[in-house]
């Protein structure tokens, strides 16, 4: 065997990389776990059945770091887990399918769509920056609040004004912080990923942002 053959055969010895399908599946499952963990950080409020949680932060972060289909799938899996009785929803609720159909169900049901919309916008707005991620997060957060308030008004037979006072206005400052936090973390993760990819990786490249 000559030297050329030895060099050529060396490429066969490279370790096989994880397939994109397996990577996406892992990301989908890990994303549902992240939302479940953030749901455990829950503070009940006296004036509304909607508690303060970190769920929105997790939803937006997944939207900013996953592709739209994967982001939707991750939150859909989260809802299936909760409807099946796993303790993944906020502890300040009945749990299971009852929580999905209760006053806060609109927020939960909006999560897959909000994550997918956030992911779609984050991949269309260039260049990628904190501002572009924050804007995508704002749209995703507004979708969650809109669906959540509308569902609350329908289920509790409250006027839209009352629903907004109980489910939207008090949560805007906290949502603003979650948007900023998710955009900051997403940009940090993107820079870290590109650093491992080498000096020629750009912020706009790859399967993520």
Phi, psi and omega in degrees: 000126183275178186294325180296320179294321179297316180295319181293322181287345180294333181291337180289335185279358180293140180295139180289138179275160179291134182294149179302325181295318179293321179298316179295320180297318178297318180296321180297313181293315180298324178296319179295326177292319179300315180297320179298319179294318180293331179293334179289339175276090189224130180239114179289149179241146185287330189265001182204149176283356180272116180276163171279124179222173176262011183301316182300321177303314181294319180299313181292320179297318177296320177297326182278343185244348179246161172290157184306315182296318180292321178297316178298315182297321181296316180285328175296319177298320178301316180293322178296318178300315180293316180296332179281356176105358177291145184280065184253345178277173176303137180292347180268064180187171183288341181080167177063204182296332179298325179289326177294327183265359181275190184300330181264007183297330180299320178299311182298314183293337180279343188303312181300320182288320178296318179296318181293318179296316178300316179296318180299312181294320182297335181263356178257333183272122180233146001282160177291129181203175176301317182297317180294321178293318180296319178297316177300320178294324178299315180296316178298319180293320178297324177296317178298314182294320181295310180293319181298315181291320180296317179296317180300315180296322180291315184288320185266357180059036177264157174291160181298324179298316178296319179298320179294320180294331184265335190234354183236297188305316182293341186261355183297315179300316179295322179294325177298319178294320180294322178297313179297319181294316181294321178294319179296313180296318181298315179295319178298317179295323180294317178295321179295317178299315181292330177295320179288335179283341177117173186290346184261004177278136181254163180294337184267357187267170172087185185279343180274219176299000000 
